[in-house]
Amino acid sequence: MTSKAGYEQVLDGSDTRIAQFESRHHSLLDRIQHSLHNNPTFVPVIVLMLSLAAFWMIAGGRFFSAFNLSLILQQVSIIGMLAAAQSLIIITAGIDLSVAAIMILMSVIMGNLAVNFGVPPALAILIGCVGGALAGAMNGLLITKVKLPPFITTLGTWSIFFALNLWLSGAQSIRSQDIDEAAPFLKFFGNAFTIGGARITFGVILMVVIFAVLWYMLNKTAWGRHVYAIGDDAEAAELSGIRTDRTLISVYMLAGLVCAIAGWAAIGRVGSISPQSFYEGNLQSITAVVIGGISLFGGRGSIMGALFGALIVGVFQSGLRMAGVDVLWQVFAIGWLIIIAVAIDQWIRRVSA
């Protein structure tokens, strides 16, 4: 038999080993990795601050003029809204290649109804917003009910929406003068006010409001917790009682609605309605999301990171342009930003427990 003293000796030895295991020293790099894992938005914020400092040294006061900074905000406003919609999808571990096509299609519908058919602008905009939500619902239903992969589904619907766009518009733009005469309200988000030399459009304000509302929904509601849970592990989320299909459909519908609102804002930003505008919107929205620290594997990242990601792209393009860098090398730099952002995301995901 084992004596009482023997039991105490074994227990004492176990306690010592456990205490030694728990007191394992973490290096500074480990602590940084843990911190970024818990706060993924830190990465784009740091990159944005470093970018601003670098271009201040390169371009000087011209870069930090109120006019130039407000111009950057105007330039990223539409892509920022698309990035907000894309973020919702990517957080669920999906991807949407049709966001720009939905946006353009809904702007064409709004413009045709209001300018060519005499529908009151407010009603035309409402119909466009409903259409955007229905387009998103179509994506969601194909993914959840037909069980198609998000990449293939949205690649297919991109072609469908783009073809409808060309058919409805006859591949013709609606001119700015025609909009001014028939439905100037369509250009509402192109209006601006001036503060200290900065020209702030209502489209910029709309972008900020959209991000604020979506941040609240994702972080302060049960729906938002379900969205993150699905992105982290859809099967585990379903086993825990979350109605994953219903939640995913609502995510795609909300993303479609945001795209339609962006379509309205794009009319004010461009001044006309072109069926071939923002053709790079899909890739640019994904770029902003990835640079913003939202994981392509789902379940991690803050939607505010996509806003910072869009701003980083805008800052790089403006700063490099002021420095006289050719457009080709601007695209080259953005490509490296994407690769570095994904590499950092992979490193952060490997954080040790």
N, C-alpha and C positions, 0 to 999 in steps of 0.2 A: 504493500500500500504506500501511497505517496503521503508523506507527512504534511501537516499544516504549514510547516516552514518551507517545504518544497513548493507548495502552491504559491506562497507569498513571493518566493524567489522567482518563479516563472512570471508572475504578474508584474513584478518589479522590472524584470528584463524587458517585457513587452512594452510597458509604459515608456521606458527609456528609448526604445527604438522608434516608437510612434512620435515621441517628442522631438527626436532628432530628424525624423522625416518631415514633420510639419514646420520645423525651423529652417528648412532648406533655403539657402540664400538665393535671391533673385538679382540678376545683374541689372544694370541701368537700362540696357536694351530690352530686357524682359519686361521691366516696369513700363517702358515707353510702349511696348507692344500691347500690354494689358490695357493701358490708358487709351490707346487708339481703338482697341477692340470695343471698349465701353463707350467711347465717344468718337465714332467714325467721322463726324463732321469737322473734327479738329484738322484733319488732313487738308480738305479744300480751303479752309479758313487760312491755314498757314501758307499754303501755296498762293492764295490770293494776296496776302500781305507781302510775301516775298516778290511776287510779280509787280505789285504796285511800287515797291521800293526799287526794283531793278529798272523799271521803265522811267521812274522819276530821275534816276541817275543818267539814263540814256537820253531821254527826251527833255529833261528839265521841266521848267514851269509850264510849258505848253501842254504837257500830258495832264497835269493836275489842275488845269483851268476848269472852271465850273462848266463852261460850255462843252468841253471835250468829255468830261465825266458824265454829264447828262446825255450826251450823244451816245456813249457806250450803253447806257441804260435803255435808250430808245432802240438801239440796234439789237439788243438781246431780248427785248420784251416778248416778241412773238415766239422765238425759239424757247424762251424761258417757260412760257405757258405750255408749249408742247412737251417740254422736259418735265413739267409738273404732272401732266397726264401720263407720260412714259414712266415716271417714278412709281405711280400707283401700280402699274403692271409689273415692273421689274421687282418690286418688293414682294410680290407673290410668286417670284421665280419664273415669271413669264417674260414675254417681250412683244411689243406691238409695232409692226412695220407699216401700219396703215394710218398712224396718227396724222401725218401731213396730208394724206389723201382725204381723210375725213374732214380736216380743216378746210381744205380748198373746195371740196364738194359742197360743204355747207355754206361757204361764202358765195359760191356760184348760185346756189338755191336762193339765198337771201337776196342777192342782187337781181336775179331774174324775176323773182316774185315782186320786188318793190319797184324796179325800174321798168321792166318790160310788160308786167301784167297789172300794174297799178295797185298792188296789195299794200295796205298801210305798212310802213317800215317796221313798226313795233311787232305787228303780227308776222311779218316775214322773218324777223329775227327769232321770234318764238318758234315758228315752224322749223327754222334751221337748227335751233337748240334741241328740239324734240328729235329731229332727224339725226343729229349727232349722237344722242343717247341711244336711239334705235340701232344705229350703225355699230356702236359699242356693244349693245346687247347681242347683235348678230355674231360678233367675234366671241363673246362670252358663251353663248349657246353652243356654238360649234366646238369650242374647247371643252366645255363641261359635259355636254350631252352626247355629242358625236365622238368625243375623246380624241380630237385631233391635237397635235402639238401646236403650241402658240405660234412658233416661228412659221410653220407651214400655213396655218390658218390665216394669219395676218398678212403673209406674203400673197396669198390668194385674194384676200379681200382688198389688199392694196390695188391689185390689178382691176378688180371689179369697180371699186370706187373711182379709180382714175378714168376708166372707160366711161362710166356714168357722167363724170365731170366733163369730159370732152363732148359727149353726146348732148348734154343739157346746154352747154355753152356754145356748141357748134365750133369749138376751138377758137372762139373769138372773145376778146376782152371787152369788158364794159368800161367805157371811158369815164374819166374823172368828171368831165363836164356833164355827162348824162346822169351821173349819180347826184351831182350838185343840183340839177334841175328837178329830178324826180324824187330823190330820197336822201337828202343831205344827212339825215340822222344816222345813216349807215357809216358815216365818217366820224362819228362822235368821238371815238377813242384816239383819233388823230389830232384832236384839239389839245392845246397846251397852255400852260401858264409859266411865267418867268419868276424865278427867285434868285436874286444875286447873280445874275448872268447865266444861271442854269435854266434850260428850257425843259420842263417836265411835262410829258404828254399824259393824258388820261389812260393811255394804254400801259404806261409804266406803273401807274397807280393800280390798275386792274391786275397786272401781273403780281404785284406784292400782295394784294388782297386774296388772290387765288391761292398763293402759297400759304398765307396765314390761315385761311379756312381749312385747307387740306392738312396742314400741320396739326391744327386742333382736332380734326376728325381722326387722324391717325394716332394721336398721342393721348387724347382725353376721352375717347369713347370706346365702348365695347367692340364696335365694328372695327375700329383701328387695331385693337389688340388681336382680333380674329384675322385681319389681313396679314399682320406680321407672323402670326402662328402658322398660317397656311404657307407662307413663303419659307419658313424655317423647316417645317415638316408637315406636308399636307395630310399624310395618312394619320399621323399622331393627332393632328388637329381634328380630323373627322372622328377619331376614336374618343376624343375628349368631349364630343357633343357639338362641335362647330359645324354648321351647315355649309360645307366648303363650296359646293356648287352655287348655292344662292349667293354667298359672299363674293365669289369670283365674278359672277354675272353682274353684280352691283358695281364691282370695281371697274369692269370694262365699260359699263354704262356711264359711270361717272367720268371715266377718261374720255369717252366720246363726247360727253357734254362739255368738258373743258376744251376739247378740240374745236367744237362748234363756236364756243365763246371766243376762242383765239381767232377763228375765222372772221368773226365780226370785227375784232380788234385789228386784224390784218388789213381789212378794207381801209380803215383810217390810217394805218401805217403806210401803206403803199399809195393810197389815193384812188386806185382803180381796182378792178377785179379781173385777174388774169388766171385762166385755167392751168397755167404752167408755172405759177409763182411758187416759191418755197419748195422747189423740187428736192432740195437736199435736207428738208426739215426732219425726216426720219433719222438720218445719220447724225445730224446736229443735236437732236434731242437725246439720242443715246449717248453721244459724246459728253453732253452736259451732265447726264446722270452718272456715267462712269467716273468722270473727273470729280464729281461731287461726292464720291465715297459710298454710293449706294451699291451694294454687292449684286453682281449679275446672277449670283446663286440664290438670291432671295432672302428675306427674313431679317436683313440687317441694313441699317443706314437711315438717315433722316431726310425727309423730303426737302428740307432747307438746304441740304447739300447740293441738290440739283440747281438751286438758285445760285449758289456760290460757283458751281461748275459752269453755268452759263456766263456768269460774270468773268470767270477766269478766261474763257474763250474770247469774250469781248475785249478784255484788257489786253490779251496777247495780240489779237488782230489789230487793235488800235495802236498799241505800243510799237509793234513791228512795222506797221505802216508809217508811223511818224519817224521811225529810224531808217526809213528808206529801203526796207527789206522787200524783195519781190514777193508777190502773192504765192508763187510756187513754194517758197521757203516758209511762208506762213502756214500753209497746209502741212508742210513737212514737220514743223514744230508742234502743231496740234496733234499729229499722228504720234509723235513721241510722248506727248502728254497722256494720251489714251493708254499707251503701252505701260508707262510708268504707273499710272493710276491703277490699272488692273494688277500689276505686279505687287504694289503696296497692299491692295485688297487681299491678294492671295497670302501675303506674309502675315497680315493681321488675322486672317481666318485660322492660321496655324498656331495661334496663341495657345500656350500650354495651360492646362487647368491648374 
